[in-house]
């Protein structure tokens, strides 16, 4: 499981979990201005053509879908292409791999802006496994000592208890 602790500008910190990366992406997308496929996507030019109902080598495909055609010409029809709008330029597909985790982390990072700039989070932490989350509590991750984040420690602890990751004392 993956655990996320969020410290909003207003209100108390809270913790939540995702079973795995795809679940994390879905939960982040539910609270994001971008669609799930804008936050992270792995596709190919062929799949993009199929998505719009076009045949790649049809005479009008290049004119009707110049962006997809350019991707196909530059990288081939079946090269994996990655999109992560919070990490890369908006709408950019590239052949260099982007991990789902990096894309999700970038989406959370975009929420960590000053409130006057539209940010909703003062801070956050992602723990990529149950052992990481437990170690963060036991070793007192410095994050929990910053700016009164002791409530965040309690939020994570309560989440771990609720999921039976920690035993009640």
Secondary structure, DSSP 8 states (H G I E B T S, - for coil): -EEEEEEESSS--EEEEESSHHHHHHHHHHTSSS-HHHH-EEE-HHHHHHHTT--TTSTTHHHH-HHHHHHHHHH-SSS-EEE-TTTSSTT--BSS---HHHHHHHHHHHH-S-GGGT--EEEEEEE-SHHHHHHHHHTT-GGGGGGGTHHHHHHHHHHHHHTTSS---
